[in-house]
Every structure is written in structure tokens, then in C-alpha cells.
Amino acid sequence: MNALQLLADWNPKAAYQISAPELQSRKVKSGSSVWHNPRLEFGILPDPECAADEVLLEVSAVGICGSDMHMYEAGADGYILYPGLTRFPNILGHEFSGRILEIGKDVRGLAVGDLVAVEEVNWCGTCDACRRGLVNHCTQMEELGFTTPGAMAQYIAVKAKYCWKLEEIAERLGDERQAMLLGAMVEPTGVSYHAMFNRLSTWKPGVYAAVFGGGPIGLAAVALAAAAGASQIIALDVSESRLEIARKLGATTTLNPKGLDLNATLLELTHGHGVDFVIEAAGAPMQTLSPLTSSLAVGATIAHIGRSEKPTSLSLEHYQVRGVQLAGSLGHAGHGTFPNVIRLMASGKLDMRPMVSAQMALRDAKAAFKRLESRVDAKIILLPNSEPTESV
């Protein structure tokens, strides 16, 4: 099959203490401390085989995520930018949809021909975290496209328990290709859904919401905030093209935060009350969260999604006096997230297709990554088994 792999050199930084399990498995907790000289390679790899508890998928659509870019891009020291769990070489791609070609002998509830979206978080179900329902923090976790083969390939084998049917979306749209396009955006939308509605149960219709970051996760947060009844949605990003998409997805105000007095601006927009709900999806908390003080409403919630290894100073006195809650959020699994996102998409209340700026053939994946370096596009979708069309 055709596939896109990312290769990198094993070169742990002197300050990073490699554990025995990391050394044995080559699965490391901090990729940016170990993997050097990342590079993409497109070519032929063996077709995957389907185990008893797995399904074999023909990949229909796969998105390029900001995390994919952070594994592809290197800092000045030559190490990948992504700070999380990684193992290379590996096929990239974790935001995807596909059609089932084969089912393992132990699989129930799925059939050949079904259209599905797939969770990226491969939780074990047996560790203490999973048994407590905290599957996004599984201590034995594998991550599809990070530590196990991903979906930037013609085919992928995945455990059936991570698959969710897309039949409701396909029935509503009456167009399988469009259904698969939406299906590829269930995962990134689920990341924002989990942060906004699962981590802390504070969301209420009518809130004033601020979303930092106009990448796919931030744009998904904008669309979800609109669907969930926010009275104001203030989107902030340095890219005008991404802010334009935010407006299409429901942002009531869009701002370039460079040079802004954030507190004064947010207070003015919220009639002096402050922001009730903040989503940090920019991965730049020193520029987004650190400045926020008087613009945080009493009882405000901050959901931190963007990844950043850098220490961040916060005004805890403001948090304490105003009763501000800060929740770090990771993943999208459990809590009914995937089926709820699919239902919202099927209802027509959540259409993420305006976020797609281009569809490209898998053979053009390296060019797509290069194009995304400018951060003008919001989402590029790769089509491993079909040719792109202009229609989005």
C-alpha cells in the first residue's frame, strides 16, 4: 500500500532521563527531548493484517493535524516540536474516516461496508485510570499515528472498540464522500468537545466565550460554542484567513491579539462582566493565559488544550478571588464524545466543512505538509484512495 511515514533519529537530549521501558520500546513520553532530524518518506509498505478484534479499513479521508506538523517540524536544535508520546518510524495520521473491508472473527456490531470514524486514543480498558473512567489518561496508552501506524495510508487495521459508525451523517447528506469528509473531522472536534463539556461541567448557554487559536481545534471550539448557545464567541488568532473561517463557524468577534490589551478589550466586549469560558487552543499560554486577570468573569472556566512545554506564569490571586477554574484537557475518548459529535454533525447543527481549505491526494502529502508551514490553511484533507475534487 501507499503510505506516508515520518522518520527521525534516536538522540536523547543529555538532560532527559530515558527510562528502561522507553529504551526497550522506543516509545517515549517526551518526543521533543528524544527525536532528532524528522523527515517524511512516501512509499510502499506492506498491507496491514486484521486481527481477531480488529477491522481493516480502506481510508477515505485523513486530516493533517497541528500535532502532525509539530512532529514534522524541528526547532533550532533539530528536535521535533511535539512534546508528547511518540515512536518512530511511524505512519502519521489520526483524524480519519474509512470503509470497513474486513472484520476479525471476534468483532460484533460492525459489518463490511460500514463507514466509521476512529478514536486516536487507544486506551487499554484495564489500567487503574481506565477502570476509573479516565480513558484519555490510560497508563498503557498507545496513540494511533503517534506510537502505532496511522491513517496516512491506503489501509489501516484498528481495534473495533475504537470505531464509531457514520451512518447518521451519510443518511442526512446523501453523499458518501461528504460524509467521509465530515467523519475525518470527528476526532479534532471531539478534542474540543471533551475540553468544553466533559472536563468541568460549567458550560451554560448564554456564556461569553473566548477562543485562543484558529487552528482546527480552536475552530472546532468556535463551532461547538455556537451550537451550544454561547451569546458571544470571541476568536483570537494572528492569521486573518483563519479568523475568516472562525466567522463562518459562528464567531461573533474576531481579533488579532498582537499588541492588544487583552483585559481591556475583553472587558469592553463583555460589557464589563468578563469572559465566562476561555479555550486555549493556541499552544501559547504565556501569550494567551498569563495576561488574563481582570477580564476573567467571576466563576470563569479555562480549558487548556494547546500543548506547550514552557513554564507559564498565572495570576493565582485573581483565580482565587474570582473563583476561576482551570482544567487541562487531553484527548477525546469516553464520555459519549464521539457519538455526540457525530449526532451533532448529522443534525446539521455542526458542520466543520468550512474549515477544509484543500483536499489533496496522498501522493501529494509532502507538498501538503510544506504548504501548512505558512499556517494559512486551517485544514488540509488527504484522500488515500481517491482523487480530490474542488467541492468541499
Secondary structure, DSSP 8 states (H G I E B T S, - for coil): -EEEEEEEEE---TT----HHHHHH--BS-GGGTEEEEEEEEEE-------TTEEEEEEEEEE--HHHHHHH-B-TTSBBS--S-B-SSEE---EEEEEEEEE-TT--S--TT-EEEE-SEE--S-SHHHHTT-GGG-TT-EEBTTTB--SSBSEEEEEGGGEEE-HHHHHHHS-HHHHHHHHTTHHHHHHHHIIIIISSTT--TT-EEEEE--SHHHHHHHHHHHHTT-SEEEEE-S-HHHHHHHHHHT-SEEE--TT--HHHHHHHHTTTS-EEEEEE-SS-HHHHTTT-STTEEEEEEEEE-S---S-----HHHHHHHT-EEEE-----STTHHHHHHHHHHHTS---GGGEEEEEEGGGHHHHHHHHTT---SEEEEETTS---S--
